[in-house]
Amino acid sequence: MSWRDFWNGEHAIYVSPRHKALHYRGIASDLIGHIPSPAAVVLDHGCGEALDAARVARACGKLYLCEAAPSVREKLRGQFGRLETVAVVSPEEVEALPEASLDLVVANSLIQYLSRDELKTVLATWHSRLKPGGALVLADVISPDVSPLTDATQLLAFGWRGGFFLAALAGLVRTAFSDYRKLRAQYGLSTYTPEAVQGLLREAGFVEIQRPANFGHNPHRMTFKAIRPA
């Protein structure tokens, strides 16, 4: 099993429906905060089920939802296929987009599932598809010094604030015996120091690298924002 297989099948990464809803609501709010204008063309690459994508679409001119897992793309099309301003695409279809056609690319909680070479390839794709002056946001990047225990603690804190603490506690127990834990042990998650991410962004041609607040509930992970120069 690969990470793509994991996300393409049934999994229990969200401990309850409330956890899932609050997660996607928060990510949508964070993403909207980076949309430069109501007419912007936005790509959410690795969007997952994107439950609150309709709200994101109302804040921009066009929204591309990119997801590698075919089963998730089908769910997205079922939920958002009637919205004229939303297009559900695969990573291969992102590569087919016209150059300099996007104002904003967001990749939240994605690059930990990519190898460094895969990240370099997709950085080049995003750079070429962004308009001059367009922005790339890499969110929820894991630093090598952030342990699974820190992630677990932050989930419990999120559960306490969001009213699903007991579900979060039970979910952590399930995760200990899940395919997610086995895959994480087998393949690991790609981690990056801030300097490494900044170096890769510069190597790909991005400038004006910033460190805004992280997306989602875990402040111990990192977000980077960078610009394709004009």
C-alpha positions as CSV (number, residue, x, y, z in Angstrom):
1,M,0.0,0.0,0.0
2,S,1.2,3.5,-0.8
3,W,0.1,6.9,0.6
4,R,-2.1,7.4,-2.5
5,D,-3.8,4.0,-1.9
6,F,-4.4,5.0,1.7
7,W,-6.2,8.2,0.8
8,N,-8.0,6.4,-2.0
9,G,-9.6,3.9,0.4
10,E,-11.6,4.0,3.6
11,H,-9.6,5.4,6.6
12,A,-10.3,6.9,10.0
13,I,-7.8,9.8,10.0
14,Y,-10.7,12.0,11.2
15,V,-11.8,10.9,14.6
16,S,-15.4,12.0,14.2
17,P,-17.7,13.9,11.7
18,R,-17.3,17.0,13.9
19,H,-13.5,16.8,13.7
20,K,-13.7,16.4,9.9
21,A,-16.1,19.4,9.5
22,L,-14.1,21.7,11.8
23,H,-10.8,20.7,10.1
24,Y,-12.1,21.6,6.6
25,R,-13.9,24.7,7.9
26,G,-10.6,26.0,9.4
27,I,-8.5,25.2,6.3
28,A,-11.0,27.0,4.1
29,S,-10.8,30.1,6.3
30,D,-7.0,30.0,6.2
31,L,-7.0,29.6,2.5
32,I,-9.4,32.4,1.9
33,G,-7.1,34.7,3.8
34,H,-4.5,34.3,1.1
35,I,-6.8,34.9,-1.9
36,P,-5.6,38.1,-3.5
37,S,-8.8,39.3,-5.2
38,P,-12.4,38.1,-5.9
39,A,-11.4,37.4,-9.5
40,A,-8.4,35.3,-8.6
41,V,-7.8,31.8,-10.1
42,V,-6.9,29.5,-7.3
43,L,-5.5,25.9,-7.2
44,D,-5.9,23.9,-4.0
45,H,-3.5,21.1,-4.7
46,G,-4.0,18.0,-2.5
47,C,-7.3,19.4,-1.3
48,G,-8.7,16.1,0.2
49,E,-12.5,16.2,0.5
50,A,-12.5,20.0,0.8
51,L,-15.9,20.0,2.5
52,D,-16.0,23.8,2.6
53,A,-14.8,24.4,-0.9
54,A,-18.1,26.2,-1.9
55,R,-17.1,29.0,0.5
56,V,-13.6,29.2,-1.0
57,A,-15.2,29.3,-4.5
58,R,-17.3,32.3,-3.5
59,A,-14.2,34.2,-2.5
60,C,-12.4,33.8,-5.9
61,G,-13.1,33.7,-9.6
62,K,-12.2,30.1,-10.3
63,L,-11.2,27.3,-8.0
64,Y,-9.3,24.2,-9.1
65,L,-9.5,21.3,-6.6
66,C,-6.7,18.9,-7.2
67,E,-6.6,15.4,-5.6
68,A,-4.5,12.4,-6.5
69,A,-6.9,9.8,-5.1
70,P,-9.6,8.8,-7.7
71,S,-12.2,8.0,-5.2
72,V,-11.8,11.4,-3.5
73,R,-12.1,13.1,-6.9
74,E,-15.4,11.4,-7.4
75,K,-16.7,12.6,-4.1
76,L,-15.6,16.1,-5.0
77,R,-17.4,16.0,-8.3
78,G,-20.5,14.7,-6.6
79,Q,-20.5,17.6,-4.2
80,F,-19.2,20.5,-6.3
81,G,-19.7,19.4,-9.9
82,R,-22.6,21.7,-10.4
83,L,-20.7,24.8,-9.4
84,E,-19.4,26.6,-12.6
85,T,-16.5,28.2,-10.8
86,V,-15.1,24.9,-9.4
87,A,-13.1,22.3,-11.4
88,V,-12.0,19.0,-10.0
89,V,-8.7,17.9,-11.5
90,S,-6.0,15.3,-11.1
91,P,-2.3,16.1,-10.7
92,E,-1.8,15.2,-14.3
93,E,-4.4,17.7,-15.3
94,V,-2.7,20.4,-13.3
95,E,0.4,19.8,-15.5
96,A,-1.8,20.4,-18.5
97,L,-3.1,23.8,-17.3
98,P,-1.8,26.8,-19.4
99,E,1.3,28.5,-18.2
100,A,0.9,31.6,-16.1
101,S,-2.8,30.9,-15.5
102,L,-3.0,30.9,-11.7
103,D,-3.0,33.6,-9.1
104,L,-2.6,31.4,-6.1
105,V,-1.5,27.8,-5.4
106,V,-2.1,26.3,-2.0
107,A,-0.7,22.9,-0.9
108,N,-1.8,22.2,2.6
109,S,-0.6,19.1,4.4
110,L,0.8,17.7,1.2
111,I,4.5,17.8,0.9
112,Q,5.1,15.4,3.8
113,Y,3.8,12.6,1.5
114,L,6.2,13.5,-1.3
115,S,9.8,12.6,-1.8
116,R,12.2,15.5,-2.2
117,D,12.5,14.8,-5.9
118,E,8.7,14.7,-6.3
119,L,8.6,18.0,-4.4
120,K,11.1,19.6,-6.8
121,T,9.1,18.4,-9.8
122,V,5.8,19.8,-8.5
123,L,7.5,23.1,-7.4
124,A,8.6,23.6,-11.0
125,T,5.0,22.9,-12.2
126,W,3.5,25.3,-9.8
127,H,6.0,28.0,-10.7
128,S,5.3,27.7,-14.4
129,R,1.5,27.7,-13.9
130,L,1.5,30.8,-11.6
131,K,1.2,34.2,-13.2
132,P,4.1,36.6,-12.6
133,G,3.4,38.0,-9.1
134,G,1.3,35.0,-8.2
135,A,1.8,33.3,-4.8
136,L,2.5,29.7,-3.6
137,V,1.5,28.7,-0.1
138,L,3.0,25.5,1.4
139,A,1.1,24.8,4.6
140,D,1.3,22.3,7.4
141,V,5.0,21.5,6.7
142,I,6.5,19.2,9.3
143,S,9.8,20.1,10.9
144,P,12.2,17.3,11.9
145,D,11.9,18.4,15.6
146,V,8.1,17.9,15.7
147,S,7.3,14.5,17.1
148,P,4.2,12.4,16.7
149,L,3.6,13.1,20.4
150,T,3.4,16.8,19.7
151,D,0.9,16.1,16.9
152,A,-1.2,14.0,19.2
153,T,-1.2,16.6,21.9
154,Q,-2.3,19.3,19.4
155,L,-5.1,17.0,18.2
156,L,-6.3,16.6,21.8
157,A,-6.2,20.3,22.3
158,F,-8.2,20.8,19.1
159,G,-10.7,18.2,20.3
160,W,-11.0,20.0,23.6
161,R,-11.7,23.3,22.0
162,G,-14.0,21.8,19.3
163,G,-16.1,19.5,21.5
164,F,-14.7,16.1,20.3
165,F,-12.1,15.4,23.0
166,L,-13.2,11.9,23.8
167,A,-13.5,11.0,20.1
168,A,-9.9,12.4,19.7
169,L,-8.7,10.3,22.5
170,A,-10.3,7.2,21.1
171,G,-9.0,8.1,17.6
172,L,-5.4,8.2,18.8
173,V,-5.8,4.7,20.1
174,R,-7.2,3.5,16.8
175,T,-4.4,5.2,14.9
176,A,-1.8,3.2,16.9
177,F,-3.1,0.1,15.2
178,S,-4.1,1.6,11.8
179,D,-2.7,1.5,8.3
180,Y,-1.7,5.1,8.7
181,R,0.7,4.2,11.5
182,K,2.1,1.2,9.5
183,L,2.6,3.4,6.4
184,R,4.2,6.1,8.5
185,A,6.6,3.5,9.9
186,Q,7.3,2.1,6.5
187,Y,7.6,5.2,4.3
188,G,7.9,7.9,6.9
189,L,6.8,11.5,6.4
190,S,9.0,14.0,4.7
191,T,10.3,16.6,7.1
192,Y,12.0,19.9,6.3
193,T,13.9,22.5,8.3
194,P,12.8,26.1,7.5
195,E,16.1,26.6,5.7
196,A,15.6,23.5,3.5
197,V,12.1,24.7,2.4
198,Q,13.4,28.2,1.7
199,G,16.3,26.7,-0.3
200,L,14.0,24.6,-2.4
201,L,11.7,27.5,-3.1
202,R,14.6,29.7,-4.2
203,E,16.0,26.9,-6.3
204,A,12.5,26.7,-8.0
205,G,12.6,30.4,-8.8
206,F,10.4,31.8,-6.0
207,V,11.2,35.0,-4.2
208,E,9.9,37.0,-1.2
209,I,9.6,34.0,1.0
210,Q,7.4,34.6,4.1
211,R,6.4,32.6,7.2
212,P,2.7,33.3,7.9
213,A,0.7,31.5,10.6
214,N,0.2,27.8,9.9
215,F,-3.0,26.4,8.4
216,G,-5.1,24.3,10.7
217,H,-4.9,23.5,14.4
218,N,-1.2,22.7,14.8
219,P,1.0,25.8,15.4
220,H,4.1,23.6,15.7
221,R,4.0,22.9,11.9
222,M,5.0,25.5,9.4
223,T,3.6,27.5,6.5
224,F,5.6,29.3,3.8
225,K,4.4,31.8,1.2
226,A,6.5,32.7,-1.8
227,I,6.1,34.7,-5.0
228,R,6.8,34.0,-8.7
229,P,8.7,37.1,-9.7
230,A,7.3,39.4,-12.3
